[in-house]
Amino acid sequence: MRDQTRLRQPLSLVIGLLAIGVVAWLAACRTGSEAPTPSRVAPGDTDGVIAARGLTPDDVYAAVKTYMPTGRKDDYVMFASGGHSGQVFVIGVPSMRLLKEIGVFTPEPWQGWGYSNETRAVLDGGKVRGKSINWGDTHHPALSETAGDYDGRFLFINDKAQSRVAVIDLRDFETKQILNNPLATSDHGGTMVTPDTEWVIEGGQYAAPLGTAYASIEDYDAEYRGLVTFWKFDRGAGRIDPARSFAIELPPYWQDLCDAGKLVSDGWVFCNSFNTERATGGIEDDNPPFEAGASQRDMDYMHVIDLKKAAQLVTDGKAESIEGFQVLSLEVLNENGVLYFLPEPKSPHGVDMTPDGRYMVVSGKLDPHVTVYDFEKVKTAIAAKTFTGKDDYGVPIIDFDAVLEAQVEVGLGPLHTQFDNQGYAYTSLFLDSAVARWSLGGASGELNPEPDWTLVQKTPVHYNVGHLVAAEGDTVSPDGEYLVALNKWSIDRFLTVGPLHPQNFQLLDIGGSGETMKLLYDMPIGNGEPHYVQMIKADKLNVWEVYPEVGWDPIHQKKSENAVALGEEKIVRDGNNVEIFMTAIRSHFNPERVKIKKGDHVVWHITNVENAKDATHGFALPAYDINLSLEPGEATTLEFDADTDGVFTYYCSEFCSALHLEMAGYFLVQP
Amino acid sequence: MRDQTRLRQPLSLVIGLLAIGVVAWLAACRTGSEAPTPSRVAPGDTDGVIAARGLTPDDVYAAVKTYMPTGRKDDYVMFASGGHSGQVFVIGVPSMRLLKEIGVFTPEPWQGWGYSNETRAVLDGGKVRGKSINWGDTHHPALSETAGDYDGRFLFINDKAQSRVAVIDLRDFETKQILNNPLATSDHGGTMVTPDTEWVIEGGQYAAPLGTAYASIEDYDAEYRGLVTFWKFDRGAGRIDPARSFAIELPPYWQDLCDAGKLVSDGWVFCNSFNTERATGGIEDDNPPFEAGASQRDMDYMHVIDLKKAAQLVTDGKAESIEGFQVLSLEVLNENGVLYFLPEPKSPHGVDMTPDGRYMVVSGKLDPHVTVYDFEKVKTAIAAKTFTGKDDYGVPIIDFDAVLEAQVEVGLGPLHTQFDNQGYAYTSLFLDSAVARWSLGGASGELNPEPDWTLVQKTPVHYNVGHLVAAEGDTVSPDGEYLVALNKWSIDRFLTVGPLHPQNFQLLDIGGSGETMKLLYDMPIGNGEPHYVQMIKADKLNVWEVYPEVGWDPIHQKKSENAVALGEEKIVRDGNNVEIFMTAIRSHFNPERVKIKKGDHVVWHITNVENAKDATHGFALPAYDINLSLEPGEATTLEFDADTDGVFTYYCSEFCSALHLEMAGYFLVQP
């Protein structure tokens, strides 16, 4: 069907780069050889265990640095996207323990996520072209910020596969809202927030006609478009307001990650793009495959966006409506000086603002440098129109040399950059399987008093690192201390668990001087493929241990209209409609018998009337595909048609008491 | 609706017992107070970290005992049911790291579980009364055994909510078969296996009419029945054979956990039951709630089943067919001496055979003792008909005193028992929140030379322990070394992650003498509520790192008929039927454009033609609710009606290479 030789060039390129990476690992990393078999060591004999297990002094250091005695709480919390699991993972640092998986785009029965009316409504807020979608590809979690610092109140996350965004309330770690972007069918570089969380930024990915219209791929240049969307967040309501949100039309490049300006660059947004070649694939027709076609040019375009001006244009009525969503056209952007392009090295995969908001750091993944731009120079260049021309869509191109601050050679396959409190930056190197630590010219810290734009150190990681995260690393005041490398491949690091290997989160100690960056811990991730993570100081979170009131509706965070109090249990029949008002308490449901007829429409309200911490009850209804999780105080409703007759037993599915197995009732559906 | 005072007795009973438990924790457990804030310690300064973090010598011992340097492999693997998550969790010991979540009863997009034709067919093997069910309540994993020892080949797991069983192949850690028990709507005490895995045992739970027939709850005694099912496992096929499986009809008690006899008791099976009171609930009608009604009698009945004789009766054609499933009626059981009842203390929740197959250990959860029966005496009693009478369904009741070996007072709320290689048994105490270590009379070990039936020690755990597991603790030759307490509540052990708290798996060091049983590690479980676990020595597993051949069908473990080789990619149209033959390789799909018309029926074959370890590709198809995971070599097929027109981009959803983002193609659906 195709000419095999066509592919040799791009394939061999990648394989060659990978081979270099493998050699680098073998040279640099510790061997993962098996430990000596431990002989019996008396309990409590620490030195005996160290000897028997063959632990090195570095191992013992790492062990005591990361071990959490019972009841001791972690210092930091990571919120990791779960990748195509569709969920968010909550991980404690430094112990690297998975504290929770939050159901977001994928129904999850342990949490009852997607089984009640309330949670199903949240999921169906993200219907795509009228259809329920039951998975997502979560990519970039963003913690809400106040004045550029994480405030611990909300978490935002996107679904790359369907161009959706979700809002999670960090009082109860549950998803409250899912929205589908009606203009797009994929995103990648989302979500990011502006320093006061006024806007949640959703970057783009694969160009397509805006909205639901069909257009032939032959009309790519004319009909396909890129997109960046700015969702307006209403902090008081805890919801995104689609009516006040807008998108900007972009050329059909593949927009990727964005970062919001802060401090001196507040009000601006910077987004990567790749495939400015506008390759449309077609390997089956002897066209270059995307991997080659999208890698031809030495430079792609960073999109420099004046968000404040864009928002004002929307307020001024300059947006048009597509699928009911406000869009600023390229024409309006160009007329009003909202959008500028800045050349950036080959197929970039990260743009990260330094904590002071002064510099944009870009990693062209097919270029061994990080490239640093000075935002002050960018402002000057825009004011002076220091442009080298316009692209095919009329967007001014800023002169690269006029705004470049530095280029630092860090290694092969640089992807993303994070920052600490010592004037260091950390860049992940996918092909080198390493983390590069380099210093920011002009920045400084106690341990880094006279920094220049210089590579300081590289530490191998295992293997194929994508993103990385430092403690509070996206804020105006990073903490340093810890850095986690999100390695995509684990290969030989863990016991084999089948051909689908876990990912490997590796914790690095960056609390010390520039000479050391010790590997502390390998955490397998075997329930998803996290893409990005943010790490917040644990004491910034203010989480509810139980709901504030019995009868609580967690979606709307208030007392539910359908709450059932003790003594108010009842079953009400109105023709074929049966409404059940039930309570749950250790260790029984009331009522314990529900008798209906096949064909009845059932509305079932259940309230967990307890307020003791951890006294959760489950509600499993066999044959009806229903399981709920009722946290203490929670009130919920489910609704279904009784289409299957028989004798079924609903029961508490969360082990609640010594008499938990007795917490059950009969659901009797007469034929 | 009901008289509140009716409930005071059972509720106050439970609350009182819980209060005792709380006092026991406060007295016995270490405080979970916060650590001193660490000052900056130079990297590598181990003593400095110990001092700054305030670690005790016990903490340091636990840290070096459990820490895994990079690349070091765990010694044991635990397979944990994921409770109402519907999945199985794979956990390394002693590091307590989650290595994988295996998709079983719940669709899981990261693994592509439930999205391809092949995996959807496995899930739909478990349809309930004709309906797809997309969750399960996994309870008791059972590793396959050879001569009573784990052989590392298969794992079985049940779904309590829908009375289903699943088979997982441990070569690739994927689910291969799900079956619905057509006779029942719930089970609990499943799965367990016989010593050579000829039978997979599924215990019962809530009594109901056998099969799909409806019967009024007023006819409970006459029409409702209990059940234990014996699924025939075909090791060569790697499948359960429903046609050769059978169930035994039982009185309408609530059957629970079973354990298979071994060595001297080989061929027999022992199952708990509770609610021999035949309470039918009805708190709403002023009946006693189940928690009280099912707790009236001092004794329930262990079911002693002659499995060999039962199987022979089935072979001899004595079974009747209900819903196409073979059932031995109570009449046949009684006529042929297959079933005996043995009184067991109040509402038992565990029967566990000692490793030598000689003793059955039962914990009545409302009785502070473990009760030990001698199987030799049981055999003698049956032969001599040392019965005290029959129950209402004609089953002979063995004289309790004639077969009792010992009763050991262990504490409040005893549930389950495990064994080590030193002649010790370990019983979980739900209400005490503790693990009791006691010695088995007659058994012995290096560290336990003269055992009697005696309580040795109790260690507090945090909190409300359900099951517990020791290394190879269900086999004829347990290992000792490690024990894990599966605590249902964590309360204050971890950072708060909302009103739904994680569970807490606590690792205990049982490798030493009877005087110590040190707490080593707290592992939060925040993605399900595991019910039971088995722990196998890691070197017994023989897992594939990649599939044996490119073009592999993992469900049938052979080369797929639909495998697509490089160069054989094509798109075939036949009227409205479109068949796509696609390959995936770093870093492109072929074809990269798929053009169809709305209304077409699409059959899409994809093969990952790589054989490099960890080179997995994903396949995301926006708007069509599809995500696949294609492990190296894997071939799969998906099928759907193209009901949504537009321009969509399929892409690789598993980060595979530096050009992963370019691994995409356009799916063009013309209106």
Boltz contact constraints between the chains, C-beta under 6 A:
constraints:
  - contact:
      token1: [A, 1]
      token2: [B, 569]
      max_distance: 6.0
  - contact:
      token1: [A, 1]
      token2: [B, 570]
      max_distance: 6.0
  - contact:
      token1: [A, 14]
      token2: [B, 586]
      max_distance: 6.0
  - contact:
      token1: [A, 14]
      token2: [B, 657]
      max_distance: 6.0
  - contact:
      token1: [A, 32]
      token2: [B, 71]
      max_distance: 6.0
  - contact:
      token1: [A, 35]
      token2: [B, 72]
      max_distance: 6.0
  - contact:
      token1: [A, 42]
      token2: [B, 512]
      max_distance: 6.0
  - contact:
      token1: [A, 43]
      token2: [B, 509]
      max_distance: 6.0
  - contact:
      token1: [A, 43]
      token2: [B, 512]
      max_distance: 6.0
  - contact:
      token1: [A, 43]
      token2: [B, 516]
      max_distance: 6.0
  - contact:
      token1: [A, 43]
      token2: [B, 518]
      max_distance: 6.0
  - contact:
      token1: [A, 44]
      token2: [B, 61]
      max_distance: 6.0
  - contact:
      token1: [A, 46]
      token2: [B, 60]
      max_distance: 6.0
  - contact:
      token1: [A, 46]
      token2: [B, 61]
      max_distance: 6.0
  - contact:
      token1: [A, 46]
      token2: [B, 64]
      max_distance: 6.0
  - contact:
      token1: [A, 49]
      token2: [B, 64]
      max_distance: 6.0
  - contact:
      token1: [A, 49]
      token2: [B, 65]
      max_distance: 6.0
  - contact:
      token1: [A, 50]
      token2: [B, 64]
      max_distance: 6.0
  - contact:
      token1: [A, 59]
      token2: [B, 69]
      max_distance: 6.0
  - contact:
      token1: [A, 60]
      token2: [B, 46]
      max_distance: 6.0
  - contact:
      token1: [A, 60]
      token2: [B, 64]
      max_distance: 6.0
  - contact:
      token1: [A, 61]
      token2: [B, 44]
      max_distance: 6.0
  - contact:
      token1: [A, 61]
      token2: [B, 46]
      max_distance: 6.0
  - contact:
      token1: [A, 63]
      token2: [B, 63]
      max_distance: 6.0
  - contact:
      token1: [A, 63]
      token2: [B, 64]
      max_distance: 6.0
  - contact:
      token1: [A, 63]
      token2: [B, 67]
      max_distance: 6.0
  - contact:
      token1: [A, 64]
      token2: [B, 46]
      max_distance: 6.0
  - contact:
      token1: [A, 64]
      token2: [B, 49]
      max_distance: 6.0
  - contact:
      token1: [A, 64]
      token2: [B, 50]
      max_distance: 6.0
  - contact:
      token1: [A, 64]
      token2: [B, 63]
      max_distance: 6.0
  - contact:
      token1: [A, 65]
      token2: [B, 49]
      max_distance: 6.0
  - contact:
      token1: [A, 67]
      token2: [B, 63]
      max_distance: 6.0
  - contact:
      token1: [A, 69]
      token2: [B, 59]
      max_distance: 6.0
  - contact:
      token1: [A, 70]
      token2: [B, 522]
      max_distance: 6.0
  - contact:
      token1: [A, 71]
      token2: [B, 32]
      max_distance: 6.0
  - contact:
      token1: [A, 71]
      token2: [B, 493]
      max_distance: 6.0
  - contact:
      token1: [A, 72]
      token2: [B, 35]
      max_distance: 6.0
  - contact:
      token1: [A, 73]
      token2: [B, 495]
      max_distance: 6.0
  - contact:
      token1: [A, 74]
      token2: [B, 495]
      max_distance: 6.0
  - contact:
      token1: [A, 84]
      token2: [B, 109]
      max_distance: 6.0
  - contact:
      token1: [A, 84]
      token2: [B, 110]
      max_distance: 6.0
  - contact:
      token1: [A, 84]
      token2: [B, 618]
      max_distance: 6.0
  - contact:
      token1: [A, 84]
      token2: [B, 627]
      max_distance: 6.0
  - contact:
      token1: [A, 84]
      token2: [B, 653]
      max_distance: 6.0
  - contact:
      token1: [A, 85]
      token2: [B, 110]
      max_distance: 6.0
  - contact:
      token1: [A, 86]
      token2: [B, 109]
      max_distance: 6.0
  - contact:
      token1: [A, 90]
      token2: [B, 497]
      max_distance: 6.0
  - contact:
      token1: [A, 92]
      token2: [B, 495]
      max_distance: 6.0
  - contact:
      token1: [A, 97]
      token2: [B, 524]
      max_distance: 6.0
  - contact:
      token1: [A, 98]
      token2: [B, 98]
      max_distance: 6.0
  - contact:
      token1: [A, 98]
      token2: [B, 526]
      max_distance: 6.0
  - contact:
      token1: [A, 99]
      token2: [B, 494]
      max_distance: 6.0
  - contact:
      token1: [A, 99]
      token2: [B, 497]
      max_distance: 6.0
  - contact:
      token1: [A, 99]
      token2: [B, 502]
      max_distance: 6.0
  - contact:
      token1: [A, 99]
      token2: [B, 524]
      max_distance: 6.0
  - contact:
      token1: [A, 99]
      token2: [B, 526]
      max_distance: 6.0
  - contact:
      token1: [A, 100]
      token2: [B, 497]
      max_distance: 6.0
  - contact:
      token1: [A, 100]
      token2: [B, 526]
      max_distance: 6.0
  - contact:
      token1: [A, 101]
      token2: [B, 526]
      max_distance: 6.0
  - contact:
      token1: [A, 101]
      token2: [B, 527]
      max_distance: 6.0
  - contact:
      token1: [A, 109]
      token2: [B, 84]
      max_distance: 6.0
  - contact:
      token1: [A, 109]
      token2: [B, 86]
      max_distance: 6.0
  - contact:
      token1: [A, 109]
      token2: [B, 135]
      max_distance: 6.0
  - contact:
      token1: [A, 110]
      token2: [B, 84]
      max_distance: 6.0
  - contact:
      token1: [A, 110]
      token2: [B, 85]
      max_distance: 6.0
  - contact:
      token1: [A, 110]
      token2: [B, 528]
      max_distance: 6.0
  - contact:
      token1: [A, 128]
      token2: [B, 623]
      max_distance: 6.0
  - contact:
      token1: [A, 129]
      token2: [B, 623]
      max_distance: 6.0
  - contact:
      token1: [A, 129]
      token2: [B, 644]
      max_distance: 6.0
  - contact:
      token1: [A, 133]
      token2: [B, 625]
      max_distance: 6.0
  - contact:
      token1: [A, 134]
      token2: [B, 625]
      max_distance: 6.0
  - contact:
      token1: [A, 135]
      token2: [B, 109]
      max_distance: 6.0
  - contact:
      token1: [A, 135]
      token2: [B, 627]
      max_distance: 6.0
  - contact:
      token1: [A, 137]
      token2: [B, 620]
      max_distance: 6.0
  - contact:
      token1: [A, 137]
      token2: [B, 653]
      max_distance: 6.0
  - contact:
      token1: [A, 161]
      token2: [B, 620]
      max_distance: 6.0
  - contact:
      token1: [A, 161]
      token2: [B, 622]
      max_distance: 6.0
  - contact:
      token1: [A, 162]
      token2: [B, 622]
      max_distance: 6.0
  - contact:
      token1: [A, 172]
      token2: [B, 498]
      max_distance: 6.0
  - contact:
      token1: [A, 172]
      token2: [B, 499]
      max_distance: 6.0
  - contact:
      token1: [A, 173]
      token2: [B, 497]
      max_distance: 6.0
  - contact:
      token1: [A, 173]
      token2: [B, 498]
      max_distance: 6.0
  - contact:
      token1: [A, 185]
      token2: [B, 622]
      max_distance: 6.0
  - contact:
      token1: [A, 185]
      token2: [B, 648]
      max_distance: 6.0
  - contact:
      token1: [A, 186]
      token2: [B, 622]
      max_distance: 6.0
  - contact:
      token1: [A, 186]
      token2: [B, 649]
      max_distance: 6.0
  - contact:
      token1: [A, 206]
      token2: [B, 649]
      max_distance: 6.0
  - contact:
      token1: [A, 208]
      token2: [B, 647]
      max_distance: 6.0
  - contact:
      token1: [A, 209]
      token2: [B, 647]
      max_distance: 6.0
  - contact:
      token1: [A, 212]
      token2: [B, 646]
      max_distance: 6.0
  - contact:
      token1: [A, 214]
      token2: [B, 645]
      max_distance: 6.0
  - contact:
      token1: [A, 214]
      token2: [B, 646]
      max_distance: 6.0
  - contact:
      token1: [A, 214]
      token2: [B, 670]
      max_distance: 6.0
  - contact:
      token1: [A, 214]
      token2: [B, 671]
      max_distance: 6.0
  - contact:
      token1: [A, 217]
      token2: [B, 666]
      max_distance: 6.0
  - contact:
      token1: [A, 281]
      token2: [B, 592]
      max_distance: 6.0
  - contact:
      token1: [A, 281]
      token2: [B, 665]
      max_distance: 6.0
  - contact:
      token1: [A, 282]
      token2: [B, 592]
      max_distance: 6.0
  - contact:
      token1: [A, 282]
      token2: [B, 593]
      max_distance: 6.0
  - contact:
      token1: [A, 283]
      token2: [B, 590]
      max_distance: 6.0
  - contact:
      token1: [A, 283]
      token2: [B, 592]
      max_distance: 6.0
  - contact:
      token1: [A, 284]
      token2: [B, 590]
      max_distance: 6.0
  - contact:
      token1: [A, 284]
      token2: [B, 591]
      max_distance: 6.0
  - contact:
      token1: [A, 289]
      token2: [B, 588]
      max_distance: 6.0
  - contact:
      token1: [A, 290]
      token2: [B, 662]
      max_distance: 6.0
  - contact:
      token1: [A, 290]
      token2: [B, 664]
      max_distance: 6.0
  - contact:
      token1: [A, 291]
      token2: [B, 587]
      max_distance: 6.0
  - contact:
      token1: [A, 291]
      token2: [B, 588]
      max_distance: 6.0
  - contact:
      token1: [A, 291]
      token2: [B, 659]
      max_distance: 6.0
  - contact:
      token1: [A, 291]
      token2: [B, 662]
      max_distance: 6.0
  - contact:
      token1: [A, 294]
      token2: [B, 662]
      max_distance: 6.0
  - contact:
      token1: [A, 365]
      token2: [B, 658]
      max_distance: 6.0
  - contact:
      token1: [A, 413]
      token2: [B, 658]
      max_distance: 6.0
  - contact:
      token1: [A, 430]
      token2: [B, 658]
      max_distance: 6.0
  - contact:
      token1: [A, 431]
      token2: [B, 658]
      max_distance: 6.0
  - contact:
      token1: [A, 466]
      token2: [B, 655]
      max_distance: 6.0
  - contact:
      token1: [A, 488]
      token2: [B, 655]
      max_distance: 6.0
  - contact:
      token1: [A, 489]
      token2: [B, 614]
      max_distance: 6.0
  - contact:
      token1: [A, 491]
      token2: [B, 613]
      max_distance: 6.0
  - contact:
      token1: [A, 491]
      token2: [B, 614]
      max_distance: 6.0
  - contact:
      token1: [A, 493]
      token2: [B, 71]
      max_distance: 6.0
  - contact:
      token1: [A, 494]
      token2: [B, 99]
      max_distance: 6.0
  - contact:
      token1: [A, 495]
      token2: [B, 73]
      max_distance: 6.0
  - contact:
      token1: [A, 495]
      token2: [B, 74]
      max_distance: 6.0
  - contact:
      token1: [A, 495]
      token2: [B, 92]
      max_distance: 6.0
  - contact:
      token1: [A, 495]
      token2: [B, 538]
      max_distance: 6.0
  - contact:
      token1: [A, 496]
      token2: [B, 543]
      max_distance: 6.0
  - contact:
      token1: [A, 496]
      token2: [B, 545]
      max_distance: 6.0
  - contact:
      token1: [A, 497]
      token2: [B, 90]
      max_distance: 6.0
  - contact:
      token1: [A, 497]
      token2: [B, 99]
      max_distance: 6.0
  - contact:
      token1: [A, 497]
      token2: [B, 100]
      max_distance: 6.0
  - contact:
      token1: [A, 497]
      token2: [B, 173]
      max_distance: 6.0
  - contact:
      token1: [A, 498]
      token2: [B, 172]
      max_distance: 6.0
  - contact:
      token1: [A, 498]
      token2: [B, 173]
      max_distance: 6.0
  - contact:
      token1: [A, 498]
      token2: [B, 543]
      max_distance: 6.0
  - contact:
      token1: [A, 499]
      token2: [B, 172]
      max_distance: 6.0
  - contact:
      token1: [A, 499]
      token2: [B, 544]
      max_distance: 6.0
  - contact:
      token1: [A, 499]
      token2: [B, 546]
      max_distance: 6.0
  - contact:
      token1: [A, 499]
      token2: [B, 547]
      max_distance: 6.0
  - contact:
      token1: [A, 499]
      token2: [B, 631]
      max_distance: 6.0
  - contact:
      token1: [A, 500]
      token2: [B, 631]
      max_distance: 6.0
  - contact:
      token1: [A, 501]
      token2: [B, 614]
      max_distance: 6.0
  - contact:
      token1: [A, 502]
      token2: [B, 99]
      max_distance: 6.0
  - contact:
      token1: [A, 509]
      token2: [B, 43]
      max_distance: 6.0
  - contact:
      token1: [A, 512]
      token2: [B, 42]
      max_distance: 6.0
  - contact:
      token1: [A, 512]
      token2: [B, 43]
      max_distance: 6.0
  - contact:
      token1: [A, 516]
      token2: [B, 43]
      max_distance: 6.0
  - contact:
      token1: [A, 518]
      token2: [B, 43]
      max_distance: 6.0
  - contact:
      token1: [A, 519]
      token2: [B, 70]
      max_distance: 6.0
  - contact:
      token1: [A, 522]
      token2: [B, 70]
      max_distance: 6.0
  - contact:
      token1: [A, 524]
      token2: [B, 97]
      max_distance: 6.0
  - contact:
      token1: [A, 524]
      token2: [B, 99]
      max_distance: 6.0
  - contact:
      token1: [A, 526]
      token2: [B, 98]
      max_distance: 6.0
  - contact:
      token1: [A, 526]
      token2: [B, 99]
      max_distance: 6.0
  - contact:
      token1: [A, 526]
      token2: [B, 100]
      max_distance: 6.0
  - contact:
      token1: [A, 526]
      token2: [B, 101]
      max_distance: 6.0
  - contact:
      token1: [A, 527]
      token2: [B, 101]
      max_distance: 6.0
  - contact:
      token1: [A, 528]
      token2: [B, 110]
      max_distance: 6.0
  - contact:
      token1: [A, 529]
      token2: [B, 654]
      max_distance: 6.0
  - contact:
      token1: [A, 538]
      token2: [B, 495]
      max_distance: 6.0
  - contact:
      token1: [A, 543]
      token2: [B, 496]
      max_distance: 6.0
  - contact:
      token1: [A, 543]
      token2: [B, 498]
      max_distance: 6.0
  - contact:
      token1: [A, 544]
      token2: [B, 499]
      max_distance: 6.0
  - contact:
      token1: [A, 545]
      token2: [B, 496]
      max_distance: 6.0
  - contact:
      token1: [A, 546]
      token2: [B, 499]
      max_distance: 6.0
  - contact:
      token1: [A, 547]
      token2: [B, 499]
      max_distance: 6.0
  - contact:
      token1: [A, 569]
      token2: [B, 1]
      max_distance: 6.0
  - contact:
      token1: [A, 570]
      token2: [B, 1]
      max_distance: 6.0
  - contact:
      token1: [A, 586]
      token2: [B, 14]
      max_distance: 6.0
  - contact:
      token1: [A, 587]
      token2: [B, 291]
      max_distance: 6.0
  - contact:
      token1: [A, 588]
      token2: [B, 289]
      max_distance: 6.0
  - contact:
      token1: [A, 588]
      token2: [B, 291]
      max_distance: 6.0
  - contact:
      token1: [A, 590]
      token2: [B, 283]
      max_distance: 6.0
  - contact:
      token1: [A, 590]
      token2: [B, 284]
      max_distance: 6.0
  - contact:
      token1: [A, 591]
      token2: [B, 284]
      max_distance: 6.0
  - contact:
      token1: [A, 592]
      token2: [B, 281]
      max_distance: 6.0
  - contact:
      token1: [A, 592]
      token2: [B, 282]
      max_distance: 6.0
  - contact:
      token1: [A, 592]
      token2: [B, 283]
      max_distance: 6.0
  - contact:
      token1: [A, 593]
      token2: [B, 282]
      max_distance: 6.0
  - contact:
      token1: [A, 613]
      token2: [B, 491]
      max_distance: 6.0
  - contact:
      token1: [A, 614]
      token2: [B, 489]
      max_distance: 6.0
  - contact:
      token1: [A, 614]
      token2: [B, 491]
      max_distance: 6.0
  - contact:
      token1: [A, 614]
      token2: [B, 501]
      max_distance: 6.0
  - contact:
      token1: [A, 618]
      token2: [B, 84]
      max_distance: 6.0
  - contact:
      token1: [A, 620]
      token2: [B, 137]
      max_distance: 6.0
  - contact:
      token1: [A, 620]
      token2: [B, 161]
      max_distance: 6.0
  - contact:
      token1: [A, 622]
      token2: [B, 161]
      max_distance: 6.0
  - contact:
      token1: [A, 622]
      token2: [B, 162]
      max_distance: 6.0
  - contact:
      token1: [A, 622]
      token2: [B, 185]
      max_distance: 6.0
  - contact:
      token1: [A, 622]
      token2: [B, 186]
      max_distance: 6.0
  - contact:
      token1: [A, 623]
      token2: [B, 128]
      max_distance: 6.0
  - contact:
      token1: [A, 623]
      token2: [B, 129]
      max_distance: 6.0
  - contact:
      token1: [A, 625]
      token2: [B, 133]
      max_distance: 6.0
  - contact:
      token1: [A, 625]
      token2: [B, 134]
      max_distance: 6.0
  - contact:
      token1: [A, 627]
      token2: [B, 84]
      max_distance: 6.0
  - contact:
      token1: [A, 627]
      token2: [B, 135]
      max_distance: 6.0
  - contact:
      token1: [A, 631]
      token2: [B, 499]
      max_distance: 6.0
  - contact:
      token1: [A, 631]
      token2: [B, 500]
      max_distance: 6.0
  - contact:
      token1: [A, 644]
      token2: [B, 129]
      max_distance: 6.0
  - contact:
      token1: [A, 645]
      token2: [B, 214]
      max_distance: 6.0
  - contact:
      token1: [A, 646]
      token2: [B, 212]
      max_distance: 6.0
  - contact:
      token1: [A, 646]
      token2: [B, 214]
      max_distance: 6.0
  - contact:
      token1: [A, 647]
      token2: [B, 208]
      max_distance: 6.0
  - contact:
      token1: [A, 647]
      token2: [B, 209]
      max_distance: 6.0
  - contact:
      token1: [A, 648]
      token2: [B, 185]
      max_distance: 6.0
  - contact:
      token1: [A, 649]
      token2: [B, 186]
      max_distance: 6.0
  - contact:
      token1: [A, 649]
      token2: [B, 206]
      max_distance: 6.0
  - contact:
      token1: [A, 653]
      token2: [B, 84]
      max_distance: 6.0
  - contact:
      token1: [A, 653]
      token2: [B, 137]
      max_distance: 6.0
  - contact:
      token1: [A, 654]
      token2: [B, 529]
      max_distance: 6.0
  - contact:
      token1: [A, 655]
      token2: [B, 466]
      max_distance: 6.0
  - contact:
      token1: [A, 655]
      token2: [B, 488]
      max_distance: 6.0
  - contact:
      token1: [A, 657]
      token2: [B, 14]
      max_distance: 6.0
  - contact:
      token1: [A, 658]
      token2: [B, 365]
      max_distance: 6.0
  - contact:
      token1: [A, 658]
      token2: [B, 413]
      max_distance: 6.0
  - contact:
      token1: [A, 658]
      token2: [B, 430]
      max_distance: 6.0
  - contact:
      token1: [A, 658]
      token2: [B, 431]
      max_distance: 6.0
  - contact:
      token1: [A, 659]
      token2: [B, 14]
      max_distance: 6.0
  - contact:
      token1: [A, 659]
      token2: [B, 291]
      max_distance: 6.0
  - contact:
      token1: [A, 662]
      token2: [B, 290]
      max_distance: 6.0
  - contact:
      token1: [A, 662]
      token2: [B, 291]
      max_distance: 6.0
  - contact:
      token1: [A, 662]
      token2: [B, 294]
      max_distance: 6.0
  - contact:
      token1: [A, 664]
      token2: [B, 290]
      max_distance: 6.0
  - contact:
      token1: [A, 665]
      token2: [B, 281]
      max_distance: 6.0
  - contact:
      token1: [A, 666]
      token2: [B, 217]
      max_distance: 6.0
  - contact:
      token1: [A, 671]
      token2: [B, 214]
      max_distance: 6.0
